[in-house]
Amino acid sequence: MPTDDRGVGLIEVVITALVGSVILTVVASVFITTLQSAATTRDRDFATGRVQAISTSLSTAVRTADAVSASSTIARVRIPTGTDSWECHAWAVVDLTTGIGSGATEAADGDAELRTLTYAPLTDPSDATPQPDLTWGALTDRVDQATNDADVPQPYFSLDGERLTWHLAVVATEDENLSDGATAQVSGSAVARGVSETTASEEAARCW
């Protein structure tokens, strides 16, 4: 019986290679899409957890404070810590760095970050109020103004009497190679209700 010993021809090789490349392209596309989708979900959860933690921290600090001050980008509180003793806390929305995380460098890039500082009261009239710089701890590398129901940006901080209100939108990513990040926003407020146990002039322990 005659046998077919022609082997595989050039056309068969080309067709096999083309089919294989198409299959690999489809598999790679599905794999990348799955990775990006998973990254987006993680980033959304990451951003939500971070903005809620920031809001809780603000709320707790303000409620225990006996004095509060705020501009649209900086909030400060003074917290009684005992008889004739206080602690100052500040939060500031500033643009001091480029990039995020360990890769951030000292230069403005148009993306604001939220920074915080805890410092001792200013007891000397000549003491200057601390201003935001890189020594302030970064709570998040990217923050924006939260919007209302009409999609209008709200001020980061506002003050009405002793009530501090904040509107923050945090953009967070765990891997910038897979995702540009997810945004989670929160609006909250709290009233300063702390009581000072002091026998001295509170003006001798100012925070701003």
N, C-alpha and C positions, 0 to 999 in steps of 0.2 A: 504494500500500500504506500503511495507517495506521501511524503511528509512536507509540511510547510516550515521551511527553515529560513524564511526571509528576515526574522527578527522584527524589531520595532522600527517603523519608518520615521522620517523627520516630521512628517505631518502629525503623526500620533504623539510624538514628543512635544511638539508645539502646543497641540490641543490640551494635552495633560497639564503642561505648565500653565496655560491660561486658566484652565478650570481651577487648578490648585491656587493660583494667585487670587482669583475671585473669592474662593472659599476663605482663604486667609484674611482677605480684606474685610469680608463680612464678619468673621469671628473677631478680628481686632476692633472693628467698629462697635460691635455689641459689647465687647469687654471694656472699651474706653467709656462708652455711654453708661455702663453699669457702675464703673468706678466714679464717674462724675456725679451720677445720681446719688450714690452712697455718700460722697463727699458733701453734696449739697444738703442732704438730710442731717449729717453730722454737724455741719456749720450752722444750720438753723437751730439745732438743739444747743450748740455751743453758745451762739449769740443770745438765745433766750435765757439760758442759765446765767450768763455773764451780766446781762442788763438787769435781771431780777436781783442778782446779788448786789449790784451797785445801788439799786433803788432801796433795797432793804437796809444797806449800810447807811445811806443818807437818812432814811426815815428814823432809824434807831438813834443816830447822832443828833438829829434835830430835836427829837422828843426829849432827850436828856439835857439839851442845852438850855442855858438861861439867857442867851443872847444870840442873835443871828443877823448876818449881813449878807447882801448879795447884789451883784450886777448881773448882766445878761450872760456872762461867761464865767464868773467866779462866785462861789458861795463859801461863807465862813461861819463857823459856830464856836461858841465858848461853852465848855462843858465843866460844871463843878465836879471836882474829884475829892472833895473833903472840905474841912473848915479852912477858909482862907487859901484855897488852892483850886486851880483851874487847868484845863488843857484846851488847846486850840486845834481845830480841824479845818482844813480847807480843801476845796475841790475846784479844779480849773479846766476849762476847755481851751486848749492851746494847740498851736501847730509848731512843734519844735524839732520834729524828726522826719526823715524820709524812710519809707519801708516799715516793716513790722517785725516784732519779735527780736531775736538776736541779731538779725541782719539790718536793723534800723541804724541810720546814721544821723548825725546832727545837722539838719538842714530842713527848712520848711518845704513841704511838697503839696500843700493844698488840702491835705487830709488831717483834720484835727484829731488830737488824742485827749483822753480824759486823765488828768493827773491829780494826785492827792498828797497832802502833807499834814503831819501832826507836829505841832511845835509848842514850845513853852510860851506863856503869856509875855507880853512886852511890858516890862516894869519901868523902863526908863523913858521919859518923854522923847528922847532922841532916837529911840529904837524904831527902825523902819519896818513896816509890814512886809513880810516875806512875799515876794512875787514869783510866779511860776518859772521854773527852769528845770534843767535835766536832773536835779537832785530830788525833785518831786517824783514819787512813785507813779508809774503808769498803770492805771486800772484797765485801760483798753487802748489799743493802738489806733482805732478808727471810730470816731463818734460823729453823729450828725444830729440836727434838730429833728425831734419827732414832729409829726404832723397831726392836725385835727381831722375831724370827719370830712371837712371840705378840702383836705390835702394841702392845707396852709401850714408852713413851718412855724413852730412855736419857739419862744425863747428857751435856751437851755435852762436858765434859772430866772425866777422872778420872786419878789418879796411883797407880801401884803401884811403889814403889821409884823406879827411874829410868825406868820405862816410862810414857809418856803415851798415853792412849787418847782418841779423840774420836768423837763420834756427831753428825753434822751433816746437816740436811735443808735444802737451799737452794731457795727459791721465787724464780723469775726470770721476767720477761716483757720482751719487747722493745717491746711496744705494749700498754699497759694498756687502750686503747680497744677492742681486739679480743679480749683474753684476760686472765683473772685470774691467769695464770701457771701454770707447771708446776713440779712438785717433783721433785728428785732428791736422794737421800740416800747418804751414805757413812759407813762406820765403819772406823777404822784405828788403828794404834798404832805407836810407834817407841820405841826405847831410846836414851837419851843416852849416846854413846860418845866424845865429844870429849875430848881430852887437852890440858891446859894446859901450855904451856912457860913456866913462870914462876919467877922467883927471889924474888918478893915474896909477901906474904900475900894469898891470894885474897879474904879478908874485906875487903880494902881496895877491892875492885871487885865490889860486890854489885849484883844486879838487882831484889831485893825485900827 
